[in-house]
Amino acid sequence: MPIAVDIDVMLARRKMSVGELADRVGITPANLAVLKNGRAKAVRFATLAALCEVLDCQPGDLLRWEAEEAEGAGDATGE
């Protein structure tokens, strides 16, 4: 997925555990883990805002875009 999640970076900077962040944001540690590990398909703006408030950061500190490598590069099509 071209969107990378850097919640773990902010947790380390704030010296905060996943459990503490989940409690303060109001989501389950399991749901936070899904988001943190980049397996989430979506995030609510309210959740993103709560994460930013608790971590004292901007959305861009938590999410970033990464270009995906072209799939099938060098395959039988000759491209």
N, C-alpha and C positions, 0 to 999 in steps of 0.2 A: 504494500500500500504506500502511496507517495506521501502520506502524512505521517511524520514521526512524532512520537509523544515523549517529552522530556520531563515528566513528572518526577522520575527518580533523581534527576539532576537537582531539581528544586528541593526535593526532600533532603538530599545530602547537604545542600547549602544551608538549609534551615535547621539541620540536625533534628529532623522530625521523622517519626515512624509512620508506616502506612496505616497502622491502626489508629494512631492519633489524628492523622489527616482525615481518615474516613469519618471518625467521630465528629470532628469539628466541621466537616463539610455536610454531614448528614446523609452519607451513603454507606452501603455495606463495604467491608474490606474486600469482599469478593468482586463487587462491581468496580471498585477502585483498581483492583488488580487487572481486570479486563481492560480498563482504560489505560492503565500504566504500561501494560505489556503490548499495546497497539492492536489488540484484538477487537476493540469496539468498532461498530459500524457507524456510530453517531454519538454525539455528546450534546446534552441540552445546554442552552446558553445559561440557564440558571445554575447548572452544575459547574460550568466553566467559570462563571462569575464567582461562585462560592470558593472554588479552588484558588482563583486569583486573589480573592480577599484574604483567605487564610494564609496563603503562601506569600502575600504581599508582592505580587508580580503581575505582569501583563500576559494576555493570552499567547502572544508570540514567544514568551519564555517557556511555555508548556507545549506548544504545537509548532511544527515547522514542516515545510514542504520539501521533499527530496525527489529528484527526477528518478523515474524508474528506468532500468536498463531495458532496451528493446528486447521483447521476447522473440525467441527463434532466430536471433542473430547468428548468421553463418549456417543457416539450415539449407536444405536441398534446393531452395528457390534461387540460390545464387546471389542473394542480396546480403 
